[in-house]
């Protein structure tokens, strides 16, 4: 169940094409009308096209508050799961 929706803000500036959707136990990053990442009690998930563009991967790393190099390491270790699609509850 969606609790609230907010514009994604980075360095005090809202980003036009990125929003954050807050669920009960999970947060979702929506970029250009597609859910690209989620984090929360159920773990961290990325859609399979998380790095389809440099800009997309940068926003996901900022949403997760994780440097890109560490994010790639976490994916390789299986601590961040890459899935075909992330669906809002």
DSSP file (Angstrom, degrees, kcal/mol; ACC not computed):
  #  RESIDUE AA STRUCTURE BP1 BP2  ACC     N-H-->O    O-->H-N    N-H-->O    O-->H-N    TCO  KAPPA ALPHA  PHI   PSI    X-CA   Y-CA   Z-CA
    1    1 A X              0   0    0      0, 0.0    23,-0.4     0, 0.0     2,-0.4   0.000 360.0 360.0 360.0 130.2    0.0    0.0    0.0
    2    2 A X        -     0   0    0      1,-0.2    21,-0.3    21,-0.2     3,-0.1  -0.609 360.0-179.4 -78.1 128.0    1.4    3.4   -1.0
    3    3 A X        -     0   0    0     19,-3.5     2,-0.3    -2,-0.4    20,-0.2   0.855  62.7 -18.4 -94.5 -45.5    1.7    5.8    1.9
    4    4 A X  E     -A   22   0A   0     18,-1.3    18,-3.2     2,-0.0     2,-0.4  -0.991  50.7-140.5-159.9 161.9    3.1    8.9    0.2
    5    5 A X  E     +A   21   0A   0     -2,-0.3     2,-0.3    16,-0.2    16,-0.2  -0.990  23.5 176.0-128.3 132.8    4.8   10.1   -2.9
    6    6 A X  E     -A   20   0A   0     14,-2.7    14,-3.4    -2,-0.4     2,-0.2  -0.964  36.0-102.6-135.9 153.3    7.5   12.8   -3.0
    7    7 A X  E     -A   19   0A   0     -2,-0.3     2,-0.3    12,-0.2    12,-0.3  -0.525  45.2-110.1 -67.5 138.2    9.8   14.3   -5.6
    8    8 A X  E     -     0   0A   0     10,-2.3     7,-3.1     7,-0.5     2,-0.4  -0.595  38.5-159.9 -71.7 129.6   13.4   12.9   -5.3
    9    9 A X  E     -A   14   0A   0     -2,-0.3     2,-0.4     5,-0.2     5,-0.2  -0.941  14.4-178.5-118.0 132.6   15.6   15.7   -4.0
   10   10 A X  E >  S-A   13   0A   0      3,-2.4     3,-1.1    -2,-0.4    53,-0.0  -0.990  75.5  -9.3-131.7 124.6   19.4   15.8   -4.3
   11   11 A X  T 3  S-     0   0    0     -2,-0.4    -1,-0.1     1,-0.2     3,-0.1   0.921 129.6 -55.5  53.7  48.5   21.4   18.7   -2.8
   12   12 A X  T 3  S+     0   0    0      1,-0.2     2,-0.5    -3,-0.1    -1,-0.2   0.632 117.2 109.8  63.3  17.7   18.2   20.6   -2.0
   13   13 A X  E <   -A   10   0A   0     -3,-1.1    -3,-2.4     2,-0.0    -1,-0.2  -0.982  67.5-127.8-125.0 124.6   17.0   20.5   -5.6
   14   14 A X  E     -A    9   0A   0     -2,-0.5     2,-0.6    -5,-0.2    -5,-0.2  -0.429  20.1-133.5 -67.3 141.6   14.0   18.4   -6.8
   15   15 A X  E >   -     0   0A   0     -7,-3.1     3,-1.1     3,-0.3    -7,-0.5  -0.870  10.5-144.2 -99.6 124.7   14.7   16.2   -9.7
   16   16 A X  E 3  S+     0   0A   0     -2,-0.6    -1,-0.1     1,-0.3    -2,-0.0   0.832  91.8  35.5 -62.7 -39.5   12.0   16.4  -12.3
   17   17 A X  E 3  S+     0   0A   0     15,-0.1    15,-2.4    14,-0.1     2,-0.4   0.302 104.6  77.5-103.3  10.5   11.8   12.8  -13.6
   18   18 A X  E <   + B   0  31A   0     -3,-1.1   -10,-2.3    13,-0.2     2,-0.3  -0.977  52.1 173.2-122.9 130.7   12.5   11.0  -10.3
   19   19 A X  E     -AB   7  30A   0     11,-2.6    11,-3.0    -2,-0.4     2,-0.5  -0.941  23.8-136.2-129.9 156.9   10.0   10.4   -7.5
   20   20 A X  E     -AB   6  29A   0    -14,-3.4   -14,-2.7    -2,-0.3     2,-0.5  -0.956  13.9-160.0-113.5 129.0   10.2    8.4   -4.4
   21   21 A X  E     -AB   5  28A   0      7,-2.5     7,-2.5    -2,-0.5     2,-0.6  -0.937   8.6-150.1-109.7 126.5    7.1    6.3   -3.4
   22   22 A X  E     +AB   4  27A   0    -18,-3.2   -19,-3.5    -2,-0.5   -18,-1.3  -0.859  18.0 177.9-100.8 123.6    6.9    5.3    0.3
   23   23 A X        -     0   0    0      3,-3.0   -21,-0.2    -2,-0.6    65,-0.0  -0.275  49.5 -80.0-102.8-164.9    5.2    2.0    1.1
   24   24 A X  S    S-     0   0    0    -23,-0.4   -22,-0.1     1,-0.1     3,-0.0   0.965 120.8  -4.4 -64.0 -53.2    4.7    0.4    4.5
   25   25 A X  S    S+     0   0    0      1,-0.1    16,-2.5    15,-0.0     2,-0.3   0.310 126.7  62.3-124.2   5.6    8.2   -1.2    4.8
   26   26 A X  E     - C   0  40A   0     14,-0.2    -3,-3.0    15,-0.1     2,-0.4  -0.977  59.2-148.8-140.1 145.9    9.8   -0.3    1.4
   27   27 A X  E     -BC  22  39A   0     12,-3.2    12,-2.1    -2,-0.3     2,-0.4  -0.902  17.5-157.4-112.0 145.4   10.8    2.8   -0.5
   28   28 A X  E     -BC  21  38A   0     -7,-2.5    -7,-2.5    -2,-0.4     2,-0.6  -0.970  10.4-145.4-127.2 137.8   10.7    2.9   -4.3
   29   29 A X  E     -BC  20  37A   0      8,-2.8     7,-2.7    -2,-0.4     8,-1.2  -0.910  17.2-166.5-100.4 122.9   12.6    5.1   -6.8
   30   30 A X  E     -BC  19  35A   0    -11,-3.0   -11,-2.6    -2,-0.6     2,-0.5  -0.945   5.5-176.1-111.6 124.7   10.5    5.8   -9.9
   31   31 A X  E >  S-BC  18  34A   0      3,-2.8     3,-1.2    -2,-0.5   -13,-0.2  -0.981  71.3 -14.2-125.0 123.2   12.3    7.3  -12.9
   32   32 A X  T 3  S-     0   0    0    -15,-2.4    -1,-0.2    -2,-0.5   -14,-0.1   0.916 129.9 -52.1  50.5  48.2   10.4    8.3  -16.0
   33   33 A X  T 3  S+     0   0    0    -16,-0.3     2,-0.4     1,-0.2    -1,-0.3   0.632 118.5 106.3  67.6  17.6    7.3    6.3  -14.9
   34   34 A X  E <  S-C   31   0A   0     -3,-1.2    -3,-2.8     0, 0.0     2,-0.6  -0.994  72.3-124.9-128.4 133.4    9.3    3.1  -14.3
   35   35 A X  E     +C   30   0A   0     -2,-0.4    51,-0.5    51,-0.4    -5,-0.2  -0.646  36.7 167.2 -74.9 119.9   10.2    1.6  -10.9
   36   36 A X  E     +     0   0A   0     -7,-2.7    11,-2.2    -2,-0.6     2,-0.3   0.622  56.5  12.4-112.1 -17.9   13.9    1.2  -11.0
   37   37 A X  E     -CD  29  46A   0     -8,-1.2    -8,-2.8     9,-0.2     2,-0.3  -0.994  52.7-172.0-157.1 154.2   14.9    0.5   -7.4
   38   38 A X  E     -CD  28  45A   0      7,-2.4     7,-2.4    -2,-0.3     2,-0.3  -0.992   4.7-179.2-146.9 150.5   13.5   -0.3   -4.0
   39   39 A X  E     +CD  27  44A   0    -12,-2.1   -12,-3.2    -2,-0.3     2,-0.3  -0.993  31.0  81.6-147.3 149.3   15.0   -0.6   -0.5
   40   40 A X  E >  S-CD  26  43A   0      3,-0.5     3,-1.7    -2,-0.3   -14,-0.2  -0.996  88.4 -21.2 156.1-153.5   13.6   -1.4    2.9
   41   41 A X  T 3  S+     0   0    0    -16,-2.5   -15,-0.1    -2,-0.3     3,-0.1   0.779 129.4  54.2 -61.5 -29.3   12.7   -4.3    5.2
   42   42 A X  T 3  S-     0   0    0    -17,-0.3    -1,-0.3     1,-0.3     2,-0.2   0.521 118.1-105.8 -85.0  -4.7   12.4   -6.7    2.2
   43   43 A X  E <   -D   40   0A   0     -3,-1.7    -3,-0.5     2,-0.0     2,-0.5  -0.680  44.7 -52.2 114.4-169.4   15.9   -5.9    1.0
   44   44 A X  E     +D   39   0A   0     35,-0.5    37,-2.2    -2,-0.2     2,-0.4  -0.947  53.5 179.1-114.4 128.1   17.4   -3.9   -1.8
   45   45 A X  E     -De  38  81A   0     -7,-2.4    -7,-2.4    -2,-0.5     2,-0.4  -0.967  11.3-166.3-130.8 144.3   16.2   -4.6   -5.4
   46   46 A X  E     -De  37  82A   0     35,-2.6    37,-2.9    -2,-0.4    -9,-0.2  -0.966  27.9-115.2-124.6 144.6   17.1   -3.1   -8.8
   47   47 A X  E >   - e   0  83A   0    -11,-2.2     3,-1.7    -2,-0.4    37,-0.2  -0.441  37.3-106.9 -72.0 156.8   15.3   -3.5  -12.0
   48   48 A X  T 3  S+     0   0    0     35,-1.5     3,-0.3     1,-0.3    36,-0.1   0.710 119.6  53.6 -63.1 -20.1   17.3   -5.3  -14.7
   49   49 A X  T >   +     0   0    0     35,-0.2     3,-1.8     1,-0.2    -1,-0.3  -0.027  69.2 126.2-101.4  32.7   17.9   -2.2  -16.7
   50   50 A X  T <  S+     0   0    0     -3,-1.7     3,-0.2     1,-0.3    10,-0.2   0.784  81.2  36.6 -60.3 -28.8   19.2   -0.3  -13.6
   51   51 A X  T 3  S+     0   0    0     -3,-0.3    -1,-0.3     1,-0.2    -2,-0.1  -0.060  76.0 120.9-116.1  34.3   22.4    0.6  -15.6
   52   52 A X  S <  S+     0   0    0     -3,-1.8     2,-0.3     1,-0.1    -1,-0.2   0.743  86.4  19.2 -68.3 -21.9   20.8    1.2  -19.0
   53   53 A X  S  > S-     0   0    0     -3,-0.2     4,-2.1    -4,-0.2     5,-0.2  -0.989  77.5-122.3-143.6 154.7   22.1    4.7  -18.9
   54   54 A X  H  > S+     0   0    0     -2,-0.3     4,-2.0     1,-0.2     5,-0.1   0.905 113.9  51.7 -60.8 -41.9   24.8    6.4  -16.8
   55   55 A X  H  > S+     0   0    0      1,-0.2     4,-2.3     2,-0.2    -1,-0.2   0.913 107.7  51.8 -63.3 -43.2   22.3    8.9  -15.5
   56   56 A X  H  > S+     0   0    0      1,-0.2     4,-2.2     2,-0.2    -1,-0.2   0.939 110.8  47.2 -59.7 -47.8   19.9    6.2  -14.3
   57   57 A X  H  X S+     0   0    0     -4,-2.1     4,-2.3     1,-0.2    -1,-0.2   0.850 109.9  54.2 -65.7 -33.3   22.6    4.4  -12.4
   58   58 A X  H  X S+     0   0    0     -4,-2.0     4,-2.2    -5,-0.2    -1,-0.2   0.933 109.6  46.7 -64.5 -45.6   23.8    7.6  -10.8
   59   59 A X  H  X S+     0   0    0     -4,-2.3     4,-2.5     1,-0.2    -2,-0.2   0.878 111.9  51.1 -66.0 -36.4   20.3    8.4   -9.5
   60   60 A X  H  X S+     0   0    0     -4,-2.2     4,-2.3     2,-0.2    -1,-0.2   0.934 109.5  49.9 -65.2 -44.6   19.9    4.9   -8.2
   61   61 A X  H  X>S+     0   0    0     -4,-2.3     5,-2.5     1,-0.2     4,-0.6   0.890 112.6  47.7 -60.7 -39.2   23.2    5.0   -6.4
   62   62 A X  H  <5S+     0   0    0     -4,-2.2     3,-0.5     3,-0.2    -1,-0.2   0.896 109.7  52.3 -68.6 -40.1   22.2    8.4   -4.8
   63   63 A X  H  <5S+     0   0    0     -4,-2.5    -2,-0.2     1,-0.2    -1,-0.2   0.895 114.9  42.1 -60.6 -40.6   18.8    7.0   -3.8
   64   64 A X  H  <5S-     0   0    0     -4,-2.3    -1,-0.2     2,-0.2    -2,-0.2   0.545 107.0-130.1 -82.8  -7.7   20.6    4.0   -2.1
   65   65 A X  T  <5 +     0   0    0     -4,-0.6     2,-0.4    -3,-0.5    -3,-0.2   0.945  66.9 125.8  55.2  51.2   23.2    6.4   -0.7
   66   66 A X      < -     0   0    0     -5,-2.5    -1,-0.2    -6,-0.1    -2,-0.2  -0.995  65.7-113.9-142.6 128.0   25.9    4.1   -2.0
   67   67 A X     >  -     0   0    0     -2,-0.4     4,-2.5     1,-0.1     3,-0.2  -0.303  32.5-115.9 -60.7 148.8   28.9    4.8   -4.2
   68   68 A X  H  > S+     0   0    0      1,-0.2     4,-2.5     2,-0.2     5,-0.2   0.869 113.7  54.0 -56.3 -41.8   28.7    3.2   -7.6
   69   69 A X  H  > S+     0   0    0      1,-0.2     4,-1.7     2,-0.2    -1,-0.2   0.917 111.8  44.5 -61.7 -42.8   31.8    1.0   -7.0
   70   70 A X  H  > S+     0   0    0     -3,-0.2     4,-2.7     2,-0.2    -1,-0.2   0.882 109.9  56.3 -68.7 -37.5   30.3   -0.4   -3.8
   71   71 A X  H  X S+     0   0    0     -4,-2.5     4,-2.1     1,-0.2    -2,-0.2   0.926 107.4  48.2 -60.1 -45.4   26.9   -0.9   -5.4
   72   72 A X  H  X S+     0   0    0     -4,-2.5     4,-2.4     1,-0.2    -1,-0.2   0.898 111.3  51.1 -61.5 -40.0   28.5   -3.1   -8.1
   73   73 A X  H  X S+     0   0    0     -4,-1.7     4,-2.0     1,-0.2    -2,-0.2   0.920 109.1  50.4 -62.4 -44.7   30.3   -5.0   -5.4
   74   74 A X  H  <>S+     0   0    0     -4,-2.7     5,-2.0     1,-0.2     6,-1.3   0.866 110.5  50.0 -63.2 -36.8   27.1   -5.6   -3.5
   75   75 A X  H ><5S+     0   0    0     -4,-2.1     3,-1.2     4,-0.2    -1,-0.2   0.937 109.9  50.2 -65.6 -46.5   25.3   -6.8   -6.7
   76   76 A X  H 3<5S+     0   0    0     -4,-2.4    -2,-0.2     1,-0.3    -1,-0.2   0.843 111.0  49.4 -61.4 -33.8   28.2   -9.2   -7.4
   77   77 A X  T 3<5S-     0   0    0     -4,-2.0    -1,-0.3    -5,-0.2    -2,-0.2   0.545 115.0-117.3 -81.6  -7.9   28.0  -10.6   -3.8
   78   78 A X  T < 5S+     0   0    0     -3,-1.2    -3,-0.2    -4,-0.5    -2,-0.1   0.577  83.9 118.2  83.0   9.7   24.2  -11.0   -4.1
   79   79 A X  S   <S+     0   0    0     -5,-2.0   -35,-0.5    -6,-0.2     2,-0.5   0.740  76.7  45.5 -81.1 -23.3   23.4   -8.5   -1.4
   80   80 A X  S    S-     0   0    0     -6,-1.3     2,-0.4    -9,-0.1    -2,-0.3  -0.992  88.9-143.3-116.5 124.4   21.5   -6.3   -3.9
   81   81 A X  E     -e   45   0A   0    -37,-2.2   -35,-2.6    -2,-0.5     2,-0.6  -0.712   3.9-150.7 -94.6 135.7   19.2   -8.3   -6.1
   82   82 A X  E     +e   46   0A   0     -2,-0.4     2,-0.3   -37,-0.2   -35,-0.2  -0.925  24.1 179.7-103.2 123.3   18.6   -7.5   -9.8
   83   83 A X  E     -e   47   0A   0    -37,-2.9   -35,-1.5    -2,-0.6     3,-0.1  -0.827  39.5-114.5-123.3 158.8   15.1   -8.5  -10.9
   84   84 A X  S    S-     0   0    0     -2,-0.3     2,-0.3   -37,-0.2   -36,-0.2   0.873  95.5  -0.9 -60.8 -37.1   13.3   -8.3  -14.2
   85   85 A X        -     0   0    0    -38,-0.1     2,-0.5   -37,-0.1    -1,-0.2  -0.994  57.2-145.6-155.9 145.1   10.7   -5.8  -12.8
   86   86 A X        -     0   0    0    -51,-0.5     2,-0.4    -2,-0.3   -51,-0.4  -0.967  21.3-161.3-113.9 129.5    9.8   -4.1   -9.6
   87   87 A X        -     0   0    0     -2,-0.5     2,-0.1     2,-0.0    -2,-0.0  -0.911  18.7-121.0-115.1 135.6    6.1   -3.5   -9.0
   88   88 A X              0   0    0     -2,-0.4   -86,-0.1     1,-0.1   -53,-0.0  -0.446 360.0 360.0 -68.6 145.1    4.5   -1.0   -6.6
   89   89 A X              0   0    0     -2,-0.1    -1,-0.1   -88,-0.1   -87,-0.1   0.513 360.0 360.0 -70.0 360.0    2.3   -2.6   -3.9
